Amino acid sequence: MWTDLVDIGRSPTTGGYRRFALTPEDGQLREWFEQEATRRGLDLTVDRAGNQWAWWGNPDFDGPGIATGSHLDSVPDGGAFDGPLGVVSAFAALDLLVLQGITLSRPIGIACFSDEEGSRFGVACSGSRVLTGALDPDRARALTDQDGMSYADAMAWAGRAPHLLAPDPEALARVDTFVELHVEQGRGLIECKAPVGVASEIWPHGRWRFSFTGRADHAGTTRMSDRADPMLTFAVTALAANKQARSREARATFGRVTLAPNGTNAIPSQVTAWLDARAEAPDTLDALVTELCRQATERAERDGTTVEVTVESSTGLVSFDVPLRDRLAAVLGGAPVLPTAAGHDAGVLSTAGIRTAMLFVRNPTGISHSPEEHAELGDCAAGVRALADVLRDLAT
């Protein structure tokens, strides 16, 4: 399975992946998922938000089941494991249960969520958010990528009907418990010296768009004192984000910036920058963003520019179901329990009221969202065995 996926969307120059929602690469990945489900005789469905599901057993007759899975899309030049490891491991865990001759009392489903990273249209976990009603379908359809194509038009291009995009309570009703396996995006399991761990919570996090506006002018003839340069306002704001995050032991990153008119010898008229901010507690995150907005506004007044801040997405603290978390840790022989600052579809489902847990597989580099992201084969196999053990415990 890993070999079948390894070349889809991979850059020959960087070795990273560019697997964005509603693109040809996305189509190949969805086709791969369908083929794997069909090969195993699973019941394949697609919910109204565009997420794929493959069921072993019949939830319509046997009641709501246990679901697992993850996503297959990536950030720009992302790693091979973020998302796909959870989907491949889900199929492999199901294969292991079949080999063991397990008799289920509950169905098991494998999910492949659409557009988890939000790399193309800017809103993370849009597939699971629309599914659960956390993202309004009209807002989702109106989202645009960097080329100006709307989510609705991209859906139509991919052969999906935009007007059908909607929450799907019937699809959710088939899921009693969801367990997502994911490569760890950090160094917790390295420090614990363990191949597999259990998640305790997801930090509050969000994305904010900062629009800095000034006046375009000539880079050579305009005196420094006569400029209204939004790039300066942005630069000071980026430095302030670094300082504010460090002082609060939080995270703040300006990872995407666009300029207009974007000329080497021109002072820009517009700088748009996207802030990704995360913190251990909601009040810490609120204080960080509030202070950063205050400093940006104050600096804009000094520079003769303006700044407008728009919330693009915001997710509160997600504490996973404690009895389920402890049950998984016990099934896995006392696996370490650790938090994460990375967002996941599991967090969206948990917020929607579904009993949810996560398993992490050790990443020996501690690096993620990068071609250097990695997991050793032995740890991946341990993750498959752990997921199979958890599914067997929950579904028998």
C-alpha positions, 0 to 999 in steps of 0.5 A: 500500500505504501508503495502505491502511494509514495509517488502520488503528488511527490515533488522530484526536486524537494521530495515533499508532497503537494496533495491538495483537495480537489486536484488530480492528485486528490483524485488519484488518492481517492481512487486508491482508497476506493480500490483498497476498500473494494479489494477487501469487500468493504461497503464504500460510501461517500458522505455529503461533505465528500469524506470517504468511508469503508465499512466492515460489517453493516452499521444499518443492522448491527448498530453504530460501529467503531471507526478509524482512519485519517486523511491523505492530503498534505501541506505544500512540500509536506511529509509522507506520513502526516495523514497517509500513515493513519489510512494505510495503518487502518487497512493493515489493522483490519487485515490483521483482525481478519487473519486473527479470525476475529468475530465482530459484535460491532462494525468497523469503519475506515474514514478518509477525510477530505481537505484536512490540512486546508492547504488549498482553501485556507480552512483546516479540516473542512471535510470533517467540519462540514460533516459535523456542521462546524463549517457552514456549507455556503461559507465552504463553497465560497472559499477560494484558493490562491488562483481565485478558484472557489471551492464550489467550482473546484468541486464541479471540476472534480465531478462533485455536485457543490449544491449537495455539500452539507452536514451529514447526521446520518453518516455520523450516526454510524460512528459510536467511537472514532480512533485516529492513528497519526504520526507524532508531530513532535518529540514526545515519544522520542523522550518517552522512548516508546513507539506508540502513545495515546493522545490526551488533548489538542491545544487550542489553535486558529488561523488569522488573516492580517491585511496590511494596507499602505501606499504603492510607490517608487523604491528609488525616488521615495524618501524613507520618511515619505513612505507608507510601507505595509511591509514594515508594519508586517515585519514588526508584527512578525517579530512581535509574534515571535516574542509574544509566543516565546514569553507565553510558551505558545506557538505563533507562525506567519507561514504564508505571505502575499504582496501587491504589486509584488515588484522588486523596485516598488513599495508594496500597497498591500501585504496579506499574512496568515498567522497560525497561533496555538497555546496550551490553554484558551486564555493564553491563546486569546491573550497572545492574539489580542496583544499581537493585534494591539501591537500591529494596530499601534505600529500601523499608526506609526507607519501611516498604514492600516491593518485589518485582522480576520479570523479564518478558523478557531478551535478550542481546547479538545480534551479526548474522552478520558475513560476511552483514553485510559482504556486504550493506554491499558490495552496497550500495556501502559502506553504513554499519554501525551498532548499535541499542538497539532489539529486533527479531524479527531478533534472535530469529531470529538467537539461534535460529541463523538467518543474519540481517541488518538494513537501516535506513532513515533517520529524519530526526527521530531519534524513534521510538515516537511520532507524530513518527517519520518517513521521507522518501519518497526514503529509503523508495524507497532502502530498497526498492531496497537490499532488492531488491538484497540479495534478488537477490544472496542468491537468484540 
